[in-house]
Amino acid sequence: MVLKYYYDLLSQPSRAVYIFLKMNKIPFEPVPVKVGEGEHLTEEFREKHSKFQKVPFIHHDDFRLTESVAIVRYLAREYQVKEHWYPKEVRPQARVDEYLEWNHLNIRLGCAKYFFDKFKSGRKAADTARDINDAFGQEPLTDVRHNGGSRNSAAVTRALKIKSAT
Ligand SMILES: N[C@@H](CCC(=O)N[C@@H](CS)C(=O)NCC(=O)O)C(=O)O
């Protein structure tokens, strides 16, 4: 079965899946997509590649999948990656899932806002940083090890931090 990975390394979720593929030595055919140049916005791309017109996504022969978290879960099962990446046991797996779901609307969104303000909008990035800190007044899920996860989940967390911080 041929696994094709479509990504743009300027995209945070693309980098997370890329790191996951590389660290687990999963063989794949890389297909870079230049999002900045709108390569993904053509009708042909929508029909042939991804109806959502976002990266990352995979084609595993005739199976197409979008959403970085869904892709990581699929790859973990399909390629039987080491248990420490995505535990099979129900509760440790739920802890990793908890972090993966939490990350989207917290770390990732917060960092995306920060960088948007820093480089694009007229708003002071420091104001955004303060808003984010206020929002994180709640207990952040920064280290799944404290929540009963394992070393593996820490690796997923690290990959997500890399993706979120750049
Ligand atoms: N929740 C999705 C997010 C996908 C996403 O928003 N991708 C962005 C790049 S980070 C994209 O392709 N944007 C292109 C566009 O919206 O035109 C995931 O985790 O895969």
The ligand as a Gaussian input file, in Angstrom:
#p B3LYP/6-31G(d) Opt

LIG

0 1
 N       -7.693000      20.941000      12.127000
 C       -6.895000      20.787000      10.936000
 C       -6.364000      22.133000      10.527000
 C       -5.971000      22.149000       9.061000
 C       -5.626000      23.571000       8.634000
 O       -6.233000      24.556000       9.116000
 N       -4.659000      23.690000       7.709000
 C       -4.267000      24.991000       7.227000
 C       -2.761000      25.135000       7.343000
 S       -2.268000      25.096000       9.037000
 C       -4.616000      25.098000       5.738000
 O       -4.459000      24.161000       5.001000
 N       -5.091000      26.266000       5.325000
 C       -5.345000      26.522000       3.959000
 C       -6.572000      27.334000       3.750000
 O       -7.366000      27.484000       4.708000
 O       -6.765000      27.808000       2.615000
 C       -5.757000      19.786000      11.215000
 O       -5.375000      19.642000      12.381000
 O       -5.294000      19.132000      10.276000

